[in-house]
Amino acid sequence: MVELKDRIATSGLAAGARSSQASLAGAADAALLSALVNLGYRPAAAERTAEAVRRNLGAAAPLEDQLREALRVIAGAP
């Protein structure tokens, strides 16, 4: 997670996302999807998981929390 956080900070996604709440949610969602795909999950499964994370935590949750929740959802933990 720390490695991905550094990549997001240097990619400009975080800076560009500050312009509005909608773009913040979009950038965080894209980053979450990218992280899950890079961990080896299929894009369709990553999208379903991201939707579950948005329902559980809300779109404004920090990326670290979203990724942690996504892994919890995938693992089936309560």
BELMO-V803409 format. One record per backbone hydrogen bond with DSSP energy under -0.5 kcal/mol. CO is the residue of the C=O (numbers start at 0). NH is the residue of the N-H. E is the energy in kcal/mol with one decimal. If there is no record, write none. Layout:
co=(CO & CO)
nh=(NH & NH)
e=(E & E)
This chain:
co=(0 & 1 & 2 & 3 & 4 & 5 & 6 & 7 & 7 & 7 & 11 & 12 & 13 & 14 & 15 & 16 & 19 & 20 & 21 & 22 & 23 & 24 & 25 & 26 & 27 & 28 & 29 & 30 & 31 & 32 & 33 & 34 & 35 & 36 & 41 & 42 & 43 & 44 & 45 & 46 & 47 & 48 & 49 & 50 & 51 & 52 & 52 & 53 & 57 & 61 & 62 & 63 & 64 & 65 & 66 & 67 & 68 & 69 & 70 & 71 & 71 & 72)
nh=(4 & 5 & 6 & 7 & 8 & 9 & 10 & 11 & 12 & 13 & 15 & 16 & 17 & 17 & 18 & 19 & 23 & 24 & 25 & 26 & 27 & 28 & 29 & 30 & 31 & 32 & 33 & 34 & 35 & 36 & 37 & 38 & 40 & 39 & 45 & 46 & 47 & 48 & 49 & 50 & 51 & 52 & 53 & 54 & 55 & 56 & 57 & 57 & 60 & 65 & 66 & 67 & 68 & 69 & 70 & 71 & 72 & 73 & 74 & 75 & 76 & 75)
e=(-2.4 & -2.0 & -1.7 & -2.3 & -2.1 & -2.0 & -1.5 & -0.8 & -0.7 & -1.0 & -2.5 & -1.6 & -0.5 & -0.8 & -1.0 & -0.8 & -1.8 & -2.3 & -2.2 & -2.6 & -2.4 & -2.3 & -2.4 & -2.5 & -2.4 & -2.6 & -2.6 & -2.6 & -2.4 & -2.5 & -2.7 & -1.2 & -2.2 & -1.6 & -2.6 & -2.4 & -2.2 & -2.4 & -2.5 & -2.1 & -1.9 & -2.4 & -2.4 & -2.0 & -2.3 & -3.3 & -0.7 & -1.3 & -1.1 & -2.3 & -2.9 & -2.2 & -2.5 & -2.6 & -2.3 & -1.8 & -2.7 & -2.6 & -2.1 & -0.9 & -1.8 & -0.6)
